[in-house]
Amino acid sequence: MPENKKEDKEFKQRIRIKIRAFDHKIIDQSTRIIIETIERSDAQFLGPIPLPTEKRKYTVNRSTFVHKSAQDQYEMRTHKRMIDIIDPTAKTIEDLTNLILPAGVDVEIKM
């Protein structure tokens, strides 16, 4: 009779990297840099997985008082990507912490 299956499986560490930016060109460039770094350290990865773009819309009155129907609308888009690193080495983690990415990119790393 087989015992608990979780004991049989070897626990693999996983690092999840979430990347956010307002410009889609910058986020693609940053993702490419991160993937090249992961490939150099011979680690396995999944992604980049494009996550849904978050759209924030703002409506602002043009006039301060009378002209209520005169309004400007602005939209701010936040593009997101996700990369999973499966069973990373110490070299992978060290290389990722020393990365220099373009300005305007938010990188969140979860272990």
N, C-alpha and C positions, 0 to 999 in steps of 0.2 A: 504494500500500500504506500503510495507516494506521500511524502511529508509536505510541509508547506512549500509551495513553489517559489515564493519570494526568497527563501534561503538558498535555493538552487541557482537562481539568477545572480549574476555578479552586478553589484551596483555601479553604474557608470555615472560619472560626474558630468554635468551639462552646464554650459554657460550660455545664457540668452542675452543677445545684444539687440537693443532697440535703438533705432536711429530716427531722428526727427529733424526736419528742416522746412523752411518756407519755399525754397527753390528746388525744383525737381532735378536740375542739372547738378547742383552741389551734392544732393543726397546720393545720386547715382555715382558720382566721383568718389565720395567718401566710402560708399559700400564696396566699390572696386578696390580701394586701398586696403580696407579691412580684409577682404577675401584673399587678396594677394599675400597679406601678412600671415593669414591662417594657413595658406597653401605652403608657404616657405617653411613653416614649422611642422609640416606633415601631420596635421590634425584633420579629422573628418568634420564636415559641417553640412548643415542643411540651410538652403536659402540662396540668395536673399528672397524673403517672402514679402511681397508688397501688401501692406495693411491698408484699410480704407482711408482715403484722404478726408481729413476733418475740415469742414468749411464753416467759417464763422462770418456771419453777415451783420453789418452795422448800417443803420439808417440814421442820417444826420440832417437836421433842418438847415436849409441854406440861409434862411432869414432868421433873425432873432425874435421877431414879434408877429407880424401879420400873415405872411405868405406860408401857410401851413402846407400847401400842396407842393411847394418847391423843396424837394429833398434830394440829397445825394446818397447813393448806396455804395458801400465798400465791402469787399470780400477778402478774407484772409484764409489761405489754404495751408494746412500743415500736412506735408507728405511724410509717410512713415514706412520703414522697412524693418524686418526682423531677421536675424541670423542666429541659428543654434549651432554651437560647437559641441560635438560629442566627444567625451573623454579627452579633454585638452591636456597638453603637457605643461610643465613649468615654463618652458621656453615660449609657448604660445601666450600664456598669461603675461609674461614679462614683455613680449613684443607688443601686445595690445595696450599695455599701460604706457608704453613709450611712443605711441603713435602721435603724429602731428596731423590734425585734420583741419580742413578749411573753416573759416569763421562762419557762424550761423548754423552750425550743426550741433545738435544735442545728442550725446551718446549715453545710453543707460545700460550698464552691465550688471546682470544678476547671476549669482552663482547657484 
